[in-house]
Amino acid sequence: RDLSRKMEAICGRLAPGTGNVARRLSMPTEEFVYVLSGSLLVGLGSDRHFLNPGDTIYFEGYDLTELRCASEDEDAVWISVITPPAF
């Protein structure tokens, strides 16, 4: 990790049946997610988006409420790019 840059890239992985409630960040961020494999549920406010391999989503970090593996038998794997770096 290099928090001196303007963006941060993360590869995420969740096993079937797992997920997390997103914590509010201390600063405004923008985030882009690209799903590599499996299905990923992205909660933004009261909306829920189900993404499959090749799908992307772009959002304000403050809106993120949940990330969850939506696959029954495969890990959800994705690349996330956040600006500015927050982790």
NORZI-V841763 format. One record per backbone hydrogen bond with DSSP energy under -0.5 kcal/mol. CO is the residue of the C=O (numbers start at 1). NH is the residue of the N-H. If there is no record, write none. Layout:
co=CO nh=NH
co=CO nh=NH
This chain:
co=2 nh=5
co=5 nh=85
co=8 nh=82
co=10 nh=12
co=10 nh=80
co=12 nh=78
co=14 nh=76
co=15 nh=18
co=18 nh=69
co=20 nh=22
co=20 nh=67
co=29 nh=61
co=30 nh=83
co=31 nh=59
co=32 nh=81
co=33 nh=57
co=34 nh=79
co=35 nh=54
co=37 nh=77
co=39 nh=70
co=39 nh=71
co=40 nh=42
co=40 nh=51
co=41 nh=43
co=41 nh=68
co=42 nh=44
co=42 nh=49
co=43 nh=45
co=43 nh=65
co=43 nh=66
co=44 nh=47
co=47 nh=44
co=49 nh=42
co=49 nh=51
co=51 nh=40
co=52 nh=55
co=55 nh=35
co=57 nh=33
co=59 nh=31
co=60 nh=63
co=60 nh=64
co=61 nh=64
co=63 nh=45
co=65 nh=22
co=66 nh=43
co=67 nh=20
co=68 nh=41
co=69 nh=17
co=75 nh=77
co=76 nh=14
co=77 nh=36
co=77 nh=37
co=78 nh=12
co=79 nh=34
co=80 nh=10
co=81 nh=32
co=82 nh=8
co=83 nh=30
